[in-house]
Amino acid sequence: MGTKMESMLITGVNGLLGQKILEQASSKYSIIGIDLHEEPYHKKVKFEYRKLDLTNRRAVKEIISDFLPDFLINTAAMTDVDGCETQKEQCWKINVEAVDNIIYAVRKIDTKIVHLSSDYVFDGKSGPYSEDSVPSPLGYYGKSKLASENLLISSDVEAAIVRTMVLYGSGVRVRPNFVTWLISTLEDEKSVTIANDQFGNPTLADDLAAAIIRIVELKKWDLYHISGSELIDRYNFAVKIADIFKLNKGLISSITSAELNQPAQRPLKSGFNIDKARSELGIEMSTVEEGLKIFKKQYKKFRLF
């Protein structure tokens, strides 16, 4: 008689990262996926799906008590940085109260959590940042993500916190990310203006999903910075995307973040030192060019219309 397959609950399973984790984990774990939609977007992988609003404490407890997952991967979040500035109550409910609901539901059943966070917990004055760097968020989104981290750290639940940044990739019906938005805009022959003073590590969603599964496999309940291996500013990242997809980079012009006049401040000199993840998890993350070339092969398959 074989051993029972361990179970994994993925929140935000219809999102980009949720779909990537689903694809990579489905052969190793019994998957329960939850999201706000009536049905799962990804139809090619067999898994259990439930519609769930994570801000509903009772419903969260009921579903987790029904499934008793061994692991819970929390990819669900309000990630609209400008929207978080104007809809602070909604941001707090989704990014903080939902995490509190998860902690409440799992604490007595020994479910281990992997929670996704962001480089926006830093002010972007002295990156690249290591796990030992002291957070100092500029905007409400960053404050909400830091608050969710602190809830987990102060709880008695075993959890890993994974900070990432500039996530991109293709999936079924996923919202546009920087890369897919730029490609669509340039294909329409529209000009774009991109900040030249925002630095970060673009992260291929497939790489991040593999690293998260590695954390689960190795049972490394700790804080990790996991991103692409190469630091680049947004403008030069855009030019690189145009080059690889053979699009007109002459349509791309640069501007400072201050000139963009966005509602939320962005951490400018961000970026991650990923040495800890490399050494403890045995992973290697793609460079900008490597990641974009992998993504290009997938893009036609998941073309957004």
Secondary structure, 3 states (H helix, E strand, C coil): CCCCCCEEEEECCCCHHHHHHHHHHCCCCEEEEEECCCCCCCCCCCCEEEECCCCCHHHHHHHHHHHCCCEEEECCCCCCHHHHHHCHHHHHHHHHHHHHHHHHHHCCCCCEEEEEEEHHHCCCCCCCECCCCCCCCCCHHHHHHHHHHHHHHHCCCCEEEEEECCEECCCCCCCCCHHHHHHHHHHCCCCEEEECCCEECCEEHHHHHHHHHHHHHHCCCCEEECCCCCCEEHHHHHHHHHHHCCCCHHHEEEECHHHHCCCCCCCCECCECCHHHHHHHCCCCCCHHHHHHHHHHHHCCCCCC
